[in-house]
Amino acid sequence: MAKKKSFSELTNSEKWRVIVLGTAQVALQFVALKDLAERPQSEVRGPKAAWVAGSFLNFIGPLAYLVAGRIKR
């Protein structure tokens, strides 16, 4: 099994990849949580609490909510 690298051991391109993907993840989650906070329950498929919890599942949770969890206004 390969030894895990610390951030300082990564190449510059690997560091940028981590930063870009991390930023994208945080942005997606922020958008999903903001939308959940502002949208009434009647426009959300399923319980809001479940979508909030699901938004913490990396890219899959926020994308699933944004694609399938909202009822169009």
C-alpha positions as CSV (number, residue, x, y, z in Angstrom):
1,M,0.0,0.0,0.0
2,A,1.4,3.4,-1.0
3,K,2.3,5.9,1.7
4,K,0.0,8.9,1.9
5,K,1.6,12.1,0.9
6,S,1.3,15.3,2.9
7,F,0.2,18.5,1.0
8,S,3.8,19.7,1.0
9,E,4.9,16.5,-0.8
10,L,2.6,17.0,-3.7
11,T,3.7,18.4,-7.0
12,N,2.5,21.8,-8.0
13,S,-0.1,20.4,-10.4
14,E,-1.4,18.0,-7.7
15,K,-1.7,20.9,-5.3
16,W,-3.7,23.0,-7.8
17,R,-6.0,20.0,-8.5
18,V,-6.7,19.6,-4.8
19,I,-7.3,23.4,-4.4
20,V,-9.6,23.6,-7.4
21,L,-11.6,20.5,-6.5
22,G,-11.9,21.5,-2.9
23,T,-13.1,25.0,-3.9
24,A,-15.7,23.5,-6.3
25,Q,-16.9,21.1,-3.5
26,V,-17.3,24.0,-1.0
27,A,-19.1,26.2,-3.6
28,L,-21.5,23.5,-4.6
29,Q,-22.4,22.7,-1.0
30,F,-22.8,26.5,-0.2
31,V,-25.2,26.9,-3.2
32,A,-27.2,23.8,-2.2
33,L,-27.5,24.8,1.5
34,K,-28.3,28.4,0.6
35,D,-31.1,27.2,-1.7
36,L,-32.4,24.8,0.9
37,A,-32.5,27.6,3.5
38,E,-34.5,29.9,1.2
39,R,-36.8,27.4,-0.6
40,P,-40.1,26.5,1.1
41,Q,-40.6,22.8,2.0
42,S,-43.4,22.6,-0.6
43,E,-40.8,23.1,-3.3
44,V,-38.4,20.4,-2.1
45,R,-38.7,16.8,-2.9
46,G,-38.4,15.0,0.4
47,P,-37.4,16.3,3.8
48,K,-35.1,19.2,3.9
49,A,-33.1,17.7,6.8
50,A,-32.2,14.7,4.6
51,W,-31.0,17.0,1.8
52,V,-28.9,19.0,4.2
53,A,-27.3,15.8,5.5
54,G,-26.8,14.5,1.9
55,S,-25.1,17.8,0.9
56,F,-22.1,16.7,2.9
57,L,-21.5,13.7,0.6
58,N,-18.8,15.4,-1.5
59,F,-19.9,16.3,-5.0
60,I,-22.7,13.8,-5.2
61,G,-25.0,15.2,-2.5
62,P,-25.1,18.8,-3.6
63,L,-25.4,17.9,-7.3
64,A,-28.2,15.4,-6.5
65,Y,-30.2,18.1,-4.6
66,L,-29.6,20.7,-7.3
67,V,-30.7,18.3,-10.1
68,A,-33.4,16.2,-8.5
69,G,-34.3,17.7,-5.1
70,R,-35.9,20.9,-6.2
71,I,-39.4,21.4,-7.6
72,K,-39.3,24.1,-10.3
73,R,-40.9,27.4,-9.2
